[in-house]
Amino acid sequence: MRVQLVTALPRWGSGWLEAILLPALGIVVAWTLDPGDPLLLRQPFPWLLIIPLLIALRYELMPALLSVAILASTLIWHAYPEIRGLEIFAGTVLVILIASEYAGYWARQEAGRSLQEEITATRFRQLSDDLYVTRISQDRLEQSLLYQPMSVRGALLEIKNQLAQKQGRLDTELAYNTLYFLNQLVGVQIASLYDIQAGHHSPHLIAAFGNAQPWQEQDPVLRESLNSGESQSLADLEITQFRHYISVHTHSSRSGQNYVLTIEEMSFFAINKESLQTIEVIFQYLCTYAESLAQAAPLLQIWSDCPPEFATDFMQLQKLAQRVPQVGMMVRYDFHSGPCAEKVLEYLQRLRRGLDVLWLHRDKEKIQLIVLLPFAGSMAAEGHFQRMRTESRLHYGEEWEKSFIHHKIFSISAQHCEKQIKQLFDPEVSI
């Protein structure tokens, strides 16, 4: 995700041309209509002074100041003895200062809102995939396979664990295991997984299952998938003559790297819409989770007990904090180690809500539960603590009093992720 800073100094071509041409054109038109009043200051309303205001609303401060300077230069060759030009243009500068501040604030809000929508859309897409996987898993749970029973949920869990062990690196072993899962779940007989580096057109084979053919560039399903950037199948394109691929699944990462999964052969009774959807879900889950873990690898190397979901969501919120001031909170609960704390913590983890992500961190003397609250403020974080304390005292009152030490609320900022987590664990930093 690329971060762009919103400033009051646009690039050349973003407002500067309008700041020069519009005032000049306005002066020429006004002078043509009334040579004695090129700035229209003797009119009931000084219409030309609207030009800097419009430029300030659109391009912020610097281009607006340039347009004011061009208008004010008219006083050099056409004086207004009866009008106080200094006061008029000073008032105009004050107006464009207010307008440019509003424009800058609006631009920052829009940038933050679009990034929030992107993160929320990603989370909703993950939730919809999880819902689909749950529905399919209920239908296919405990299938009788050649070696051992397997479900879609079990396959995704195994992929997730292997990716966590490899810190998001999608190598040949992991790719082959994924293709094997597809063989067991939906009857894929021959398939290949490729990656295409940014700026390159030739694919690199990561792994193949079965007697796979080389890359078939002229296949119509593959061409349509690469051109559209979306997964395609024979049924989607209504192709009656089969050439090489039954379906082609693509994923484009933020770094520009593309992954392509080609399906050449499946069991006859497995070729249906539901099986192709299952392939798409597993493939997209593999690529998306690998990309997220690769970005979160530095944090996971320092804190090995940190859940990958916590690290990936925290890094996304830290990037969002570079644009908007309040993106989320973290709450840390400290407990004395022991059976009482274990009971309370087991119950607290069951109280997880919505987008909240939990991290259970243990050291020699105490256990710490860190709760990540995306898009929450300080009041919401304090409310979370009050709810946890009330529920725990209601069900485990004695254990809570014996084990609980204190809590700490921390706001997510634009500082480096590693520095923020160290501050969260630092006892010297005030609550």
N, C-alpha and C positions, 0 to 999 in steps of 0.2 A: 504494500500500500504506500503510494508516494505521498509525502506531506508537503504542501505548498503553504508558505507563510503569506498572510494577507497584510500588505503594507499600503501606505499612501503614495508610494512612488511606483507608478506603473511602468512597464517596458515601453520602449519606443514603438509608436504605432497604436498604443492603447490609450487614446485620449489626447495625445499631444497634437495630432493633426486637426482634430475638431477644435481644440483650444486655440489654435491659430486661425483656422479658416472661418469658424462661425462668427467671432467678434469682427474680423475684417470684413466679412460679407455683410454683417449687420450695419457696420459703419458706412460702407459703400451705398447700401440701399437707402439708409436714412439720409445721407448726404445728397443722394439723387433726388429724394422726395423733398427735402428742405435743406438747402446748402447752409442756411444760417443756424441750423440746430442738428448737427450730425450725430449727437448722442441722445436726442429726443428728451433732453432734460427739461425743456420748457413745456412739454406735453403734460396732460393731467396725470399720466403714469409713465415712469422711465422704463419703457419696454426693453431697451437693450440691456439693462442690468439683470434681466432674467437669464441671459446667456451664461454668466458665471455660476448662477445658482443651479441651472440644469447640468452643467459640466461637473460641478461639485457633487451633485447627487449621483451622477453616473461614474465619474472617474476619480472622485475624492479630491484632495487638497491641491496638489502641485499643478495639475493642468488648469484648475479653476483660478489659481493665482496668476498663471500666465495669461489667461483670457482677461482678467481684470487689468493687468499691466498693459495689454494691447488697447483696451478701451480707454484707459487713463492717458495713453500716449496721444490721444486726440487733443487733449488740452494743450499740447505743445504747439500745434499749428492752428488751433481754433480755440480762442479763449472765451470764457463765460464770465464777464465781469460781475454780473448781477447774481451769479450762483456760486455757492461755496462748494467747489468741486472736491476739496480735501475731505470735508465731512461726508459727502455722498459716497466717495469711494472707500472711506474708512468704514462706513456702515455696510457697504457691499462686502468688504473683506470679512467683517464680523458675521454676516449672514452665511457666507460660503464656509467659514470655519465651522459653524453649527451644522450646516448641511453635509460637509465632508465627514464630520465626526459621526453623524447619523449613518451616512453611507458606509463608512468603515465598520461600524458596529453591525449593520445589517449584513455586510459581506461575511464577517466572521461568524455571525449566527447561521447564515445559510451554509457556510462551509462545515461548521460543526454539525448542523442538522443532517446534511447529506452523508457525512461520515457515520453518524448515529444510525441513519437508515440502512447504510451498507452493513454495519455490524449486526443490527437487528434482523435484517433480511437473511444474513448468513446463519444466525442462530435459529430462525424460523425454518430455514431450509434443512438444517440438521435435525430439528425436531420432527419435521414432516417425514424425513428419511427414517428416523427412529420409529415413528408411528407405523410406517409402511413395513419396516422390518419386523416389528412386533406382530403385526397382523399376519404376515407370511410365516413367521416362526410358529405362531399358534397353529397354523394349518399343517406345517411340515415338521413340527417338533418331534424329536426322537424317531427320525427316519431310519429304516433298516438299510444300512450301507454295507459295503464290502468289508470294511475294517471295523468301524465303530459308528454308533449313531451320531448325527451331526445336525444342527439347525443353523439358520442364517444368523441368529444371535450369537451362537457359539463360534461361527466362523469370523464374525466381526470382532468378537472379543479376542480371539486368537491373533487376528491381524493387528489389533490395537496393542496387545502385549508385545508382539514381535517388533512393531514400530517403536515402541517405548524403549525396548532393549537396544535397538539400533539407532536411537536418537533421531528418528525420522529419515534415515537413509534407506532409500528404496533400492536394494541390491538384487542380485539374481536369485538368491535363496528365498527372499521374501516374495518376490514376484512369482516364482515357481509355486510356492505354497499357496498363493492367492489363486493361481490358475487351477491348482489341484482342488481347492475348495469349490471353485465353479464347476469342476468336473463332478464332484460328489453331490452338489446341491441341485444343479440344473442340467446336468448331462452334457457339459461342454467336452467335446472329444479332441478338437484341435484349436489352439488359440495361441496368440503371440502378444507380448507387451513390449512397446517401443517407447523411446523418448526422443524428442526433437529439440535440440538446443536452440536458444534464441539466435536468430541470424543465420541458421543453417536450414537446409531443405532435406538433407539426407538423414533418415532415421537411424537410431542405434538400437539394436535388439537387446533388451534386458533379459528376457526369458521366454521360452516357448514350451508348449505342452503338446505332446503328440507329434506327428510327422508334419510339422508346419512348413509351408512354402515360404520362399523369400518375399520381400515387400512387393506387393502388386500395385504399382502406382496407377495403372489404368483402370482399376476396378471402379465401377460407377458409385458404389456405396462409399468407398474410401474417398473418392474425389469430392463427393457431395459433403461428406463429413468434414473434410479439411477446409473446404471453401466456406461452409456455413459456421464452422467452429462448434458444431453441436453433434451429438451422437445420432447415427442414422442406422436404419435396417432395411432389409428388402421390402418389408411391409410398409414402411414409411414412404418409400420412393415408388411403390407400386411397380417394381421391376419384375417382369414375368420370367426372364431368362437369368438363371443363376450363373455367376462367373467364378468368383473366388470367396467372397466374404458374405456371411449371413448378416452380420451387423458389425459396425465400427463404433467404438466409444472413445470420446476425446475429453481431455481435461487440460485447460490452460492455467498455468500457475501465474502468480503475480510477478515473478522474475522473468517471465517470458518463455519459460520452458514448457513444452507440451508433452503430454503422455497420450499414447494411442493404443487401445486394446482392439485387436482384430479377432473375430470369431469366424473360423472357417468351417467347422463341422460340429453338429450337436446331435444328440439322440433324436430320433424322428418325433417321438411323442413329447419331447421337451421343447420343441420349437413352437412357442406361443408367446403372447404378449406378456404374461406374468413372468416367464423365465427371463425374457429380455429386460424387464424392469428390475428383476433381482440382480442381473449382471451389472446393470447401470448403477444401482445403489451400492453394491460392493466395490465396484471400480472407483466411483466418485469418493466413497468413504476412504479408500486406501490413499488416493492422491491428496485429498483435502487434509487428512490427518497427518500424512507425511510432511506436507508443506508447513503445517502449523508447528509440528514438533521440531522441524529443522530451524525455524525461527526462535523457538523457545529453548534450544539446546544449551546455550550458555547458562541459563538459570537452572536447568535440570542438572547440569554438571556440578554446580555449587551446592544445591540442595537436592540431594538424590531422593528424598522422601516427598518432594513436591509433586502433586498430581499433574500430569500433562495438561489437563483441562484448566487447572488453575493458572499455570504458566502462560498458556496461549491466550486465555481471556484477559489476564492481567496486562500482557504486552499490547493487546489491541486497545485496551482502555488507556494505557500510557500514551500511545500514539494519538488517541482522540484528545487527550488532555493538552496536547500541543496546540490545539485550536480552540477548545472551549474550556472554561474555568472549572466546572464541576462535572466529573464523569462517573464518579463512584467512590465507595468507601471500603475500608477493610476494618474488621473488628477482630481483635485477638483476645481469647479467653485463656487465662492461666489457671492450671489446676495442679495440686500436689499429686505425685504419682501414687497409685494404689488402687485397690478394688473399688472404692467409692467413686473415684474419678472415672474409672472405666464404665461404670453403670450410667453416670450422668452423661458422659460423652457419647455413649451409644444411643441414648435417648435424644440428645441434641442433634445428632446427625440425621435422625429420622424427621426432625422438624424443618429440614431444608425446604426452601420455597423457590419456585420459578427459576430465575437465572442465577441464583446464589451458587457459589462454588466453594467447597470446603477443603481445608488442608489440615491434617492432623500431624503435628510436629512434636517429636519426643526428644527429651534430653535426659541427663542423669537424674535430675531432681524433680522435674515437673513435665507436664504435658500441656501443649499449647494447641488450641483449635483456632485456626484463622479462617474467617468467613469473608469471601469476596462478594460485595454487593454492587453490581453494575448499575449505573445511572441512579444511584441513591445519594442523598445528602446527609448532613450531620444529624438532622432530626430523625431520619429514617434509620441511621445506624444506632442512635440512642434508643429508638423504639425497638430495634432488633434485640438489643441487650435486655431491655425491660421484659420483652416477651420470653426470651430464653430463661431469664431469672424466675419469672412468674411460673412458667410451665415446669421448670425443674423443681422449684420449691413445692409445687403442687403434687408432683409424683415422686420425687426423690429429695424431700426436704432435708433429711438428716445427712444424706450423702453430699448434697450441695454445700451445706454449711461446713462440713469437714474438709472438703477437697478444693472448693473454689478459693482463689487468691484475689484476683482482680481482673479487670478487662481494660483494653486499650483501643481507642478509635483512631484511625489513620486515614487521611484523605489522599486519594490517588492524584498525583501531580505529573508534570511533564519531565520530572527528573528521571535519570537513568533507572531502569527497573531494578538492577542489582542494588543500587544505593537506597532505593525506597524500601526494599525488603530488609536490608541491613538495619535501617532506621526502625522498622517495625519490630525487630527482635532486640534492639538496643534498649536496655533498661534505663539508660541515662536520658533518653529522649522523653520529654513530658507528654502526657496524654492530651 
